[in-house]
Amino acid sequence: MELGNISEPTYGPGPAAPGSSTPGLVTMAHGFLRLVQPNPLPIELINFGPFQSGFSREDLDKLLLYELGFLVCAAIGVLLIILVPLVGCCFCCCRC
């Protein structure tokens, strides 16, 4: 294995993404993730220094804006979990 010049390394383009047997499904998943979470990660919230006791109001706002897509998806999921059995029960019990 060749190490090359350690003091002045040269970087290549990096490893290529693995090929997929289902490119349509991969494209659909990436499109959903871009739709759900279009905002970049707020790097300044990640602190590896001394422990902080809590978040400030603007930090919490940035974090909620970052997670807004996932929160909307979770709210829609909870509504479906509650409403679908309720509507099905109404259709089964009230067969007018």
N, C-alpha and C positions, 0 to 999 in steps of 0.2 A: 504494500500500500504506500503510495507516494504522498508525503505530507506537503511538498511544495515549499514555498518561501513563507515561513511563519511570521516574520517581522512585517512583511508587506503582502498580505493575502489578496488573492484575486477571487472575486465572487462571480458565480455564474447565475443563470436565470432561476435556478432552484429546481426542485423536482417537478415533473409534469403531473397534472391531475390524472388520477387513474381513469381509464376508459370505463364506460358503463354500458350495460346491455339494454338499459331503459333510459335513453336520453330524454325522452318526453317527460317521464316522471321526475327526473332530476331537474329539468328546466321548470316544471310546475312547482316543485318544492322550493327552489331558489326564488322563484317569483313570489310565492306566498311569504317567504321570510323577508324579502325586500319590501313587500306591502305591509307586513305586520310591524316591522321594526326598521323604519327608514332613517331614524336619527342615530348619529354616531354615539359611541360610548363616552360618557363624561369622565375622562381620564383623571381630572383633578379630584374626583371623589374617592379615588383609590389612594389610600394613604398607608404606606408601609412604615411610617415613622412611629412615634410614640402613640399610645392608645388615646383616641378622642372619646369624650363622653357621649357625644351625640351629633346629629346633623343639624345644620342651620336650616331656616325656612327655604332659602334659595337653593340649597343643596337638595332638599327634599323635592322641590319643584322640578329641578333638573332630572332627578332620578325617576320621578313619576312620568315626565315627558318621554324619557328614554323607554320606559316600560309601558307606555300608553297602548300600543298595539296588542300586547299580550293581555293587558287588563280588559280591553274590549272583547277579545276572543274568550277570555274566561267568563265575562258577564254574559255573553251570548250562549256559552256552553251551559252555565247555570240556569238560564232561562229555558233552554231546550230540555234540560234534565227535569225541570219542574213542570213545564207546560205540556210536553208531549204525553206523559202519563195522565195528566189531569184531563186533557182533551180526549184522550182515548177512553178514559173512564166515563166521561160524560156521554160519549157516543155509545158505549156499551150499555150503560145504565138507563139512558134516556132515549130509547129507540122509538122516537115518535115519527 
